[in-house]
Amino acid sequence: MAVYIHQLKSWPHFQWDPEAIISLLPEVRNLQGKLMGKVELLGFSLKDQANLETLIQDVVKSSEIEGEVLNPEQVRSSIATRLGLENSGMLHFDRNIDGIVEMMLDATQTNDKTLNNERLYGWHAALFPTGRSGMHKIEVGGWRTGDMQVVSGGMGREIVYFEAPKASLLEEEMKQFMDWFNTDSDMDPILKAAVAHLWFITIHPFDDGNGRIARAITDMQLSKADGVNQRFYSMSAQIKNDRKSYYKILEQTQKDDMDITKWIIWFLECLKKAILSSGTIIDKVIDKHNFWAKNAALISNERQQKMLGKLLEGFAGNLTTSKWSKMTKSSQDTALRDITDLINKGILIKANSGGRSTYYELKTDR
């Protein structure tokens, strides 16, 4: 029978080899500093937009890790509304999306970076507004009262990957974790994010949603490490990309001893890739800003503005007159006139030779 780290006498006194991260941690710190310096040059409006794009990634990808696919436009609108930014005009939000957004904003956009029972209960209740996870009724807004196992495989062929602490231990386990999290120490704040993620996910205090809450806690601590109440890189997006290795290193670490060096290295490498990927988000924000600065006066109507906005966000599939007509609730003739007008102004181009398969895209040299 497997022995898990939370069952060891030395729990939760984590250890790691400083020599193993002697070059990696300063490298991540250096990249973090360069990113914050680059962000400072953006100005308030573009910083807000970069923060928005990063939060959208965080919310969407953190849910995808758990197998839940969210509508990015609804996520964008929900976040933008709560941050007081110009949104897509979508007024109806999904309750589940609103809950995830509220949790992420509470974790990262406020000065209060402390944890307590009520805050975590609130996050959990926000994640499960109906009191159900899929078809299953779950305990919401409080620590679980039953045992917790992470398993896979069909009935009769289950493989237990992990078994969390007993429910009777949760009050003391979480008190110890939150006391540590809320206390300033000499530990590097990035290392603290790595330890916090592992520690919380090992306790697994809720009936469901532990992964998303662990990533929210990680983002909360990383925002402390960055020194800003905004996000400019997405750890969740990178974890989604490295999902298989993420689950593998968690399983290995939780069945090992209190030396978590391998987990720390994995976390730092993941964070490093997340920061490096942030350039894509910032470049996208700058490109959108430059596009509108150059072309705003040439736009003839709201339909064009809406569809160009969607192209700049990353349009799914090819833009045809039929899609334009459907998405703007206009006739095919009106759609063709709108598109032709933008072609004549050098904003759109035909992407192929014509016929039924004709579609349009932004002119890239603008």
C-alpha positions as a Markdown table, in Angstrom:
| # | Residue | x | y | z |
|---|---|---|---|---|
| 1 | Met | 0.0 | 0.0 | 0.0 |
| 2 | Ala | 1.4 | 3.4 | -1.0 |
| 3 | Val | 2.5 | 5.9 | 1.6 |
| 4 | Tyr | 1.9 | 9.5 | 0.7 |
| 5 | Ile | 3.9 | 12.5 | 1.8 |
| 6 | His | 1.1 | 13.8 | 4.0 |
| 7 | Gln | 1.3 | 10.6 | 6.0 |
| 8 | Leu | 5.0 | 11.0 | 6.9 |
| 9 | Lys | 6.1 | 12.2 | 10.3 |
| 10 | Ser | 8.0 | 15.1 | 8.8 |
| 11 | Trp | 5.0 | 16.4 | 6.9 |
| 12 | Pro | 4.7 | 19.3 | 6.0 |
| 13 | His | 8.4 | 20.2 | 6.4 |
| 14 | Phe | 9.3 | 20.3 | 2.7 |
| 15 | Gln | 12.9 | 20.2 | 1.7 |
| 16 | Trp | 14.8 | 20.8 | -1.6 |
| 17 | Asp | 18.4 | 21.1 | -2.8 |
| 18 | Pro | 19.3 | 24.8 | -3.3 |
| 19 | Glu | 22.2 | 23.7 | -5.5 |
| 20 | Ala | 19.8 | 22.1 | -8.0 |
| 21 | Ile | 18.0 | 25.4 | -8.7 |
| 22 | Ile | 21.0 | 27.7 | -8.2 |
| 23 | Ser | 20.9 | 28.8 | -11.9 |
| 24 | Leu | 17.3 | 28.2 | -12.8 |
| 25 | Leu | 15.7 | 30.4 | -10.1 |
| 26 | Pro | 17.8 | 33.5 | -11.0 |
| 27 | Glu | 17.0 | 32.9 | -14.7 |
| 28 | Val | 13.3 | 32.9 | -14.0 |
| 29 | Arg | 13.7 | 36.0 | -11.8 |
| 30 | Asn | 15.5 | 37.7 | -14.6 |
| 31 | Leu | 12.8 | 36.9 | -17.1 |
| 32 | Gln | 10.2 | 38.1 | -14.7 |
| 33 | Gly | 12.0 | 41.4 | -14.2 |
| 34 | Lys | 12.4 | 41.9 | -18.0 |
| 35 | Leu | 8.7 | 41.2 | -18.5 |
| 36 | Met | 7.6 | 43.7 | -15.8 |
| 37 | Gly | 10.0 | 46.3 | -17.4 |
| 38 | Lys | 8.4 | 45.7 | -20.8 |
| 39 | Val | 4.9 | 46.0 | -19.4 |
| 40 | Glu | 5.7 | 49.3 | -17.7 |
| 41 | Leu | 6.4 | 50.8 | -21.2 |
| 42 | Leu | 2.9 | 49.9 | -22.4 |
| 43 | Gly | 0.9 | 52.7 | -20.7 |
| 44 | Phe | -2.2 | 52.2 | -18.6 |
| 45 | Ser | -4.7 | 51.3 | -21.4 |
| 46 | Leu | -2.5 | 48.6 | -23.0 |
| 47 | Lys | -1.5 | 47.2 | -19.6 |
| 48 | Asp | -5.2 | 46.8 | -18.9 |
| 49 | Gln | -5.7 | 45.0 | -22.2 |
| 50 | Ala | -2.7 | 42.7 | -21.6 |
| 51 | Asn | -4.0 | 41.9 | -18.2 |
| 52 | Leu | -7.4 | 41.2 | -19.7 |
| 53 | Glu | -6.0 | 38.8 | -22.3 |
| 54 | Thr | -3.9 | 37.0 | -19.7 |
| 55 | Leu | -6.9 | 36.5 | -17.4 |
| 56 | Ile | -8.9 | 35.1 | -20.3 |
| 57 | Gln | -6.2 | 32.6 | -20.9 |
| 58 | Asp | -6.0 | 31.8 | -17.2 |
| 59 | Val | -9.7 | 31.2 | -16.8 |
| 60 | Val | -10.1 | 29.2 | -20.1 |
| 61 | Lys | -7.0 | 27.0 | -19.7 |
| 62 | Ser | -7.5 | 26.3 | -16.0 |
| 63 | Ser | -10.9 | 24.9 | -16.8 |
| 64 | Glu | -9.6 | 23.0 | -19.8 |
| 65 | Ile | -7.2 | 21.2 | -17.6 |
| 66 | Glu | -10.2 | 19.8 | -15.8 |
| 67 | Gly | -11.9 | 18.9 | -19.1 |
| 68 | Glu | -14.3 | 21.8 | -19.1 |
| 69 | Val | -14.5 | 24.0 | -22.3 |
| 70 | Leu | -15.6 | 27.6 | -21.7 |
| 71 | Asn | -16.8 | 30.1 | -24.3 |
| 72 | Pro | -13.8 | 32.6 | -24.6 |
| 73 | Glu | -16.1 | 35.5 | -25.6 |
| 74 | Gln | -18.3 | 35.0 | -22.5 |
| 75 | Val | -15.1 | 34.9 | -20.4 |
| 76 | Arg | -13.8 | 38.1 | -22.1 |
| 77 | Ser | -17.1 | 39.9 | -21.5 |
| 78 | Ser | -17.4 | 38.7 | -17.9 |
| 79 | Ile | -13.8 | 39.8 | -17.0 |
| 80 | Ala | -14.0 | 43.1 | -18.9 |
| 81 | Thr | -17.3 | 44.0 | -17.2 |
| 82 | Arg | -15.9 | 43.4 | -13.8 |
| 83 | Leu | -12.7 | 45.3 | -14.5 |
| 84 | Gly | -14.7 | 48.2 | -16.0 |
| 85 | Leu | -13.2 | 47.8 | -19.4 |
| 86 | Glu | -14.9 | 48.0 | -22.8 |
| 87 | Asn | -16.3 | 44.6 | -23.5 |
| 88 | Ser | -17.7 | 42.7 | -26.5 |
| 89 | Gly | -21.2 | 43.8 | -25.8 |
| 90 | Met | -22.3 | 40.3 | -24.7 |
| 91 | Leu | -24.7 | 40.8 | -21.8 |
| 92 | His | -25.6 | 37.3 | -20.9 |
| 93 | Phe | -23.0 | 35.4 | -18.8 |
| 94 | Asp | -22.9 | 31.8 | -17.9 |
| 95 | Arg | -23.1 | 31.4 | -14.0 |
| 96 | Asn | -20.3 | 29.0 | -14.1 |
| 97 | Ile | -18.1 | 31.4 | -16.0 |
| 98 | Asp | -19.0 | 34.2 | -13.7 |
| 99 | Gly | -17.9 | 32.2 | -10.7 |
| 100 | Ile | -14.6 | 31.2 | -12.1 |
| 101 | Val | -13.9 | 34.8 | -13.2 |
| 102 | Glu | -14.9 | 36.1 | -9.7 |
| 103 | Met | -12.4 | 33.7 | -8.1 |
| 104 | Met | -9.5 | 34.6 | -10.4 |
| 105 | Leu | -10.1 | 38.4 | -10.0 |
| 106 | Asp | -10.4 | 38.1 | -6.2 |
| 107 | Ala | -7.1 | 36.1 | -6.1 |
| 108 | Thr | -5.1 | 38.4 | -8.4 |
| 109 | Gln | -6.5 | 41.9 | -8.7 |
| 110 | Thr | -6.9 | 43.0 | -5.1 |
| 111 | Asn | -4.3 | 44.1 | -2.5 |
| 112 | Asp | -5.5 | 41.5 | 0.0 |
| 113 | Lys | -3.4 | 38.4 | -0.7 |
| 114 | Thr | -4.3 | 36.4 | 2.4 |
| 115 | Leu | -6.2 | 33.2 | 2.7 |
| 116 | Asn | -8.8 | 32.2 | 5.2 |
| 117 | Asn | -11.7 | 29.7 | 5.4 |
| 118 | Glu | -14.4 | 32.2 | 4.3 |
| 119 | Arg | -12.4 | 33.3 | 1.2 |
| 120 | Leu | -11.7 | 29.7 | 0.1 |
| 121 | Tyr | -15.3 | 28.7 | 0.8 |
| 122 | Gly | -16.5 | 31.6 | -1.3 |
| 123 | Trp | -14.2 | 30.6 | -4.2 |
| 124 | His | -15.5 | 27.1 | -4.0 |
| 125 | Ala | -19.1 | 28.2 | -3.9 |
| 126 | Ala | -18.5 | 30.5 | -6.9 |
| 127 | Leu | -17.1 | 27.5 | -8.9 |
| 128 | Phe | -20.2 | 25.4 | -8.3 |
| 129 | Pro | -23.2 | 27.8 | -8.1 |
| 130 | Thr | -25.7 | 24.9 | -8.6 |
| 131 | Gly | -24.2 | 22.7 | -5.9 |
| 132 | Arg | -23.3 | 20.2 | -8.6 |
| 133 | Ser | -20.2 | 19.1 | -10.5 |
| 134 | Gly | -21.7 | 17.9 | -13.8 |
| 135 | Met | -24.5 | 15.5 | -12.9 |
| 136 | His | -23.2 | 14.9 | -9.3 |
| 137 | Lys | -24.3 | 16.7 | -6.2 |
| 138 | Ile | -21.2 | 17.8 | -4.2 |
| 139 | Glu | -20.5 | 19.5 | -0.9 |
| 140 | Val | -20.1 | 23.2 | -1.6 |
| 141 | Gly | -18.6 | 26.1 | 0.4 |
| 142 | Gly | -16.9 | 23.9 | 3.1 |
| 143 | Trp | -14.3 | 21.3 | 3.5 |
| 144 | Arg | -15.2 | 17.8 | 2.3 |
| 145 | Thr | -16.6 | 15.4 | 4.9 |
| 146 | Gly | -15.6 | 12.2 | 3.1 |
| 147 | Asp | -12.5 | 10.5 | 2.0 |
| 148 | Met | -10.9 | 11.6 | -1.3 |
| 149 | Gln | -9.1 | 9.5 | -3.8 |
| 150 | Val | -7.8 | 10.5 | -7.3 |
| 151 | Val | -8.5 | 7.5 | -9.5 |
| 152 | Ser | -8.7 | 6.5 | -13.2 |
| 153 | Gly | -9.9 | 3.4 | -15.1 |
| 154 | Gly | -13.3 | 1.8 | -15.5 |
| 155 | Met | -15.3 | 0.1 | -12.8 |
| 156 | Gly | -13.4 | -2.9 | -11.3 |
| 157 | Arg | -10.2 | -1.7 | -13.0 |
| 158 | Glu | -9.6 | 1.5 | -11.0 |
| 159 | Ile | -6.1 | 2.8 | -10.4 |
| 160 | Val | -5.6 | 4.9 | -7.3 |
| 161 | Tyr | -3.1 | 7.7 | -8.1 |
| 162 | Phe | -3.4 | 9.5 | -4.8 |
| 163 | Glu | -5.3 | 9.5 | -1.5 |
| 164 | Ala | -5.8 | 12.8 | 0.3 |
| 165 | Pro | -5.7 | 13.3 | 4.1 |
| 166 | Lys | -8.8 | 12.1 | 6.1 |
| 167 | Ala | -11.6 | 14.6 | 6.4 |
| 168 | Ser | -11.2 | 14.7 | 10.2 |
| 169 | Leu | -7.7 | 16.3 | 9.7 |
| 170 | Leu | -8.7 | 19.0 | 7.2 |
| 171 | Glu | -9.4 | 21.8 | 9.7 |
| 172 | Glu | -5.9 | 21.5 | 11.2 |
| 173 | Glu | -4.2 | 20.8 | 7.9 |
| 174 | Met | -5.8 | 23.9 | 6.3 |
| 175 | Lys | -5.1 | 26.1 | 9.3 |
| 176 | Gln | -1.4 | 25.1 | 9.2 |
| 177 | Phe | -1.3 | 25.8 | 5.4 |
| 178 | Met | -3.0 | 29.2 | 5.6 |
| 179 | Asp | -0.9 | 30.3 | 8.6 |
| 180 | Trp | 2.2 | 29.5 | 6.5 |
| 181 | Phe | 0.8 | 31.2 | 3.4 |
| 182 | Asn | -0.2 | 34.4 | 5.2 |
| 183 | Thr | 3.1 | 34.8 | 7.1 |
| 184 | Asp | 5.9 | 36.7 | 5.5 |
| 185 | Ser | 9.2 | 34.8 | 5.4 |
| 186 | Asp | 12.6 | 34.8 | 3.9 |
| 187 | Met | 11.5 | 32.3 | 1.3 |
| 188 | Asp | 11.7 | 33.5 | -2.3 |
| 189 | Pro | 8.1 | 34.3 | -3.3 |
| 190 | Ile | 8.4 | 32.3 | -6.5 |
| 191 | Leu | 9.5 | 29.2 | -4.5 |
| 192 | Lys | 6.6 | 29.9 | -2.1 |
| 193 | Ala | 4.2 | 29.7 | -5.1 |
| 194 | Ala | 5.7 | 26.3 | -6.0 |
| 195 | Val | 5.3 | 25.0 | -2.4 |
| 196 | Ala | 1.8 | 26.5 | -2.0 |
| 197 | His | 0.6 | 24.7 | -5.1 |
| 198 | Leu | 1.9 | 21.3 | -4.1 |
| 199 | Trp | 0.8 | 21.7 | -0.5 |
| 200 | Phe | -2.8 | 22.7 | -1.2 |
| 201 | Ile | -3.2 | 20.1 | -4.0 |
| 202 | Thr | -1.9 | 17.4 | -1.6 |
| 203 | Ile | -4.4 | 18.4 | 1.1 |
| 204 | His | -7.2 | 18.3 | -1.5 |
| 205 | Pro | -9.7 | 19.9 | 1.0 |
| 206 | Phe | -12.7 | 20.2 | -1.3 |
| 207 | Asp | -15.1 | 17.7 | -2.8 |
| 208 | Asp | -14.2 | 19.0 | -6.3 |
| 209 | Gly | -12.4 | 22.0 | -7.8 |
| 210 | Asn | -9.1 | 21.5 | -6.0 |
| 211 | Gly | -7.0 | 21.9 | -9.1 |
| 212 | Arg | -8.6 | 25.2 | -10.1 |
| 213 | Ile | -8.3 | 26.6 | -6.6 |
| 214 | Ala | -4.7 | 25.5 | -6.4 |
| 215 | Arg | -3.9 | 27.4 | -9.6 |
| 216 | Ala | -5.8 | 30.5 | -8.2 |
| 217 | Ile | -3.7 | 30.3 | -5.1 |
| 218 | Thr | -0.6 | 30.0 | -7.3 |
| 219 | Asp | -1.5 | 33.0 | -9.3 |
| 220 | Met | -2.2 | 34.9 | -6.1 |
| 221 | Gln | 1.3 | 34.2 | -4.8 |
| 222 | Leu | 2.9 | 34.9 | -8.2 |
| 223 | Ser | 1.2 | 38.3 | -8.3 |
| 224 | Lys | 2.8 | 39.0 | -5.0 |
| 225 | Ala | 6.1 | 37.9 | -6.5 |
| 226 | Asp | 5.6 | 40.2 | -9.5 |
| 227 | Gly | 4.7 | 43.1 | -7.2 |
| 228 | Val | 1.5 | 44.0 | -9.3 |
| 229 | Asn | -2.2 | 43.3 | -9.0 |
| 230 | Gln | -2.3 | 42.3 | -12.7 |
| 231 | Arg | -1.4 | 39.2 | -14.7 |
| 232 | Phe | 0.9 | 39.3 | -17.7 |
| 233 | Tyr | 1.6 | 35.6 | -18.1 |
| 234 | Ser | -0.5 | 32.5 | -17.7 |
| 235 | Met | 0.8 | 29.6 | -15.6 |
| 236 | Ser | -2.5 | 27.7 | -16.2 |
| 237 | Ala | -2.0 | 28.0 | -20.0 |
| 238 | Gln | 1.4 | 26.5 | -19.7 |
| 239 | Ile | 0.3 | 23.8 | -17.3 |
| 240 | Lys | -2.4 | 22.9 | -19.9 |
| 241 | Asn | 0.3 | 22.5 | -22.5 |
| 242 | Asp | 2.3 | 20.3 | -20.1 |
| 243 | Arg | -0.6 | 18.5 | -18.6 |
| 244 | Lys | 0.7 | 15.0 | -18.8 |
| 245 | Ser | 4.0 | 15.9 | -17.1 |
| 246 | Tyr | 2.1 | 18.0 | -14.6 |
| 247 | Tyr | 0.1 | 15.0 | -13.4 |
| 248 | Lys | 3.1 | 12.7 | -13.5 |
| 249 | Ile | 5.3 | 14.9 | -11.4 |
| 250 | Leu | 2.5 | 15.5 | -8.8 |
| 251 | Glu | 2.0 | 11.7 | -8.5 |
| 252 | Gln | 5.7 | 11.1 | -8.1 |
| 253 | Thr | 6.2 | 13.8 | -5.6 |
| 254 | Gln | 3.2 | 12.8 | -3.4 |
| 255 | Lys | 4.4 | 9.2 | -3.2 |
| 256 | Asp | 8.0 | 10.1 | -2.4 |
| 257 | Asp | 9.7 | 11.7 | 0.6 |
| 258 | Met | 9.7 | 15.3 | 1.8 |
| 259 | Asp | 12.4 | 16.2 | -0.7 |
| 260 | Ile | 10.5 | 18.1 | -3.4 |
| 261 | Thr | 13.4 | 19.2 | -5.5 |
| 262 | Lys | 12.1 | 17.6 | -8.7 |
| 263 | Trp | 8.7 | 19.3 | -8.3 |
| 264 | Ile | 10.4 | 22.7 | -7.7 |
| 265 | Ile | 12.5 | 22.3 | -10.9 |
| 266 | Trp | 9.4 | 21.3 | -12.9 |
| 267 | Phe | 7.4 | 24.3 | -11.5 |
| 268 | Leu | 10.3 | 26.7 | -12.3 |
| 269 | Glu | 10.7 | 25.3 | -15.9 |
| 270 | Cys | 6.9 | 25.6 | -16.4 |
| 271 | Leu | 6.9 | 29.2 | -15.1 |
| 272 | Lys | 9.9 | 30.0 | -17.3 |
| 273 | Lys | 8.0 | 28.9 | -20.4 |
| 274 | Ala | 4.9 | 30.8 | -19.3 |
| 275 | Ile | 6.8 | 34.0 | -19.0 |
| 276 | Leu | 8.5 | 33.5 | -22.3 |
| 277 | Ser | 5.1 | 32.9 | -23.9 |
| 278 | Ser | 3.8 | 36.2 | -22.5 |
| 279 | Gly | 5.4 | 38.0 | -25.4 |
| 280 | Thr | 2.7 | 36.6 | -27.7 |
| 281 | Ile | 0.0 | 38.2 | -25.5 |
| 282 | Ile | 1.7 | 41.6 | -25.3 |
| 283 | Asp | 2.5 | 41.6 | -29.0 |
| 284 | Lys | -1.2 | 40.8 | -29.8 |
| 285 | Val | -2.3 | 43.7 | -27.6 |
| 286 | Ile | 0.2 | 46.1 | -29.3 |
| 287 | Asp | -0.8 | 44.9 | -32.8 |
| 288 | Lys | -4.5 | 45.5 | -32.0 |
| 289 | His | -3.8 | 49.0 | -30.7 |
| 290 | Asn | -1.7 | 49.9 | -33.8 |
| 291 | Phe | -4.4 | 48.4 | -36.1 |
| 292 | Trp | -7.2 | 50.6 | -34.6 |
| 293 | Ala | -5.0 | 53.7 | -34.4 |
| 294 | Lys | -4.3 | 53.3 | -38.1 |
| 295 | Asn | -7.7 | 52.2 | -39.3 |
| 296 | Ala | -10.4 | 53.4 | -36.9 |
| 297 | Ala | -11.3 | 56.4 | -39.1 |
| 298 | Leu | -11.8 | 54.2 | -42.1 |
| 299 | Ile | -14.4 | 51.9 | -40.5 |
| 300 | Ser | -17.9 | 52.7 | -41.9 |
| 301 | Asn | -20.2 | 51.0 | -39.5 |
| 302 | Glu | -20.6 | 48.9 | -36.3 |
| 303 | Arg | -20.8 | 45.6 | -38.3 |
| 304 | Gln | -17.3 | 46.2 | -39.7 |
| 305 | Gln | -15.9 | 47.2 | -36.3 |
| 306 | Lys | -17.4 | 44.0 | -34.8 |
| 307 | Met | -16.1 | 41.6 | -37.4 |
| 308 | Leu | -12.6 | 43.2 | -37.6 |
| 309 | Gly | -12.5 | 42.9 | -33.8 |
| 310 | Lys | -13.2 | 39.2 | -34.1 |
| 311 | Leu | -10.5 | 38.8 | -36.7 |
| 312 | Leu | -8.0 | 40.5 | -34.5 |
| 313 | Glu | -9.0 | 38.2 | -31.6 |
| 314 | Gly | -8.3 | 35.1 | -33.8 |
| 315 | Phe | -11.3 | 34.1 | -35.9 |
| 316 | Ala | -12.3 | 30.4 | -35.8 |
| 317 | Gly | -12.2 | 29.1 | -39.3 |
| 318 | Asn | -12.4 | 31.2 | -42.5 |
| 319 | Leu | -14.3 | 34.4 | -42.8 |
| 320 | Thr | -16.9 | 34.2 | -45.6 |
| 321 | Thr | -19.8 | 36.5 | -46.6 |
| 322 | Ser | -22.2 | 33.9 | -45.1 |
| 323 | Lys | -20.5 | 34.0 | -41.7 |
| 324 | Trp | -20.4 | 37.8 | -41.9 |
| 325 | Ser | -24.1 | 37.9 | -42.7 |
| 326 | Lys | -25.0 | 35.5 | -39.9 |
| 327 | Met | -22.8 | 37.1 | -37.2 |
| 328 | Thr | -23.9 | 40.6 | -37.9 |
| 329 | Lys | -27.5 | 39.6 | -38.6 |
| 330 | Ser | -27.5 | 41.3 | -42.0 |
| 331 | Ser | -28.2 | 40.2 | -45.6 |
| 332 | Gln | -25.7 | 38.6 | -47.8 |
| 333 | Asp | -25.7 | 41.7 | -50.0 |
| 334 | Thr | -25.0 | 43.9 | -47.0 |
| 335 | Ala | -22.2 | 41.6 | -45.9 |
| 336 | Leu | -20.6 | 41.7 | -49.4 |
| 337 | Arg | -20.8 | 45.5 | -49.5 |
| 338 | Asp | -19.1 | 45.7 | -46.0 |
| 339 | Ile | -16.4 | 43.4 | -47.1 |
| 340 | Thr | -15.8 | 45.0 | -50.5 |
| 341 | Asp | -15.6 | 48.4 | -48.8 |
| 342 | Leu | -12.8 | 47.1 | -46.5 |
| 343 | Ile | -11.0 | 45.5 | -49.4 |
| 344 | Asn | -11.0 | 48.8 | -51.3 |
| 345 | Lys | -9.6 | 50.5 | -48.2 |
| 346 | Gly | -6.8 | 47.9 | -48.1 |
| 347 | Ile | -7.9 | 46.4 | -44.7 |
| 348 | Leu | -9.1 | 43.0 | -46.0 |
| 349 | Ile | -7.9 | 40.8 | -48.9 |
| 350 | Lys | -9.4 | 37.9 | -50.7 |
| 351 | Ala | -7.6 | 34.8 | -49.5 |
| 352 | Asn | -8.0 | 32.7 | -52.6 |
| 353 | Ser | -9.1 | 32.7 | -56.3 |
| 354 | Gly | -12.8 | 33.1 | -55.8 |
| 355 | Gly | -15.9 | 31.0 | -56.2 |
| 356 | Arg | -18.0 | 29.5 | -53.4 |
| 357 | Ser | -14.9 | 28.9 | -51.3 |
| 358 | Thr | -13.9 | 32.6 | -51.3 |
| 359 | Tyr | -12.9 | 33.9 | -47.8 |
| 360 | Tyr | -11.3 | 37.0 | -46.5 |
| 361 | Glu | -8.6 | 37.9 | -44.1 |
| 362 | Leu | -6.7 | 40.9 | -42.7 |
| 363 | Lys | -4.1 | 42.4 | -44.9 |
| 364 | Thr | -0.9 | 41.6 | -43.0 |
| 365 | Asp | 1.3 | 44.5 | -44.1 |
| 366 | Arg | -1.0 | 47.1 | -42.5 |
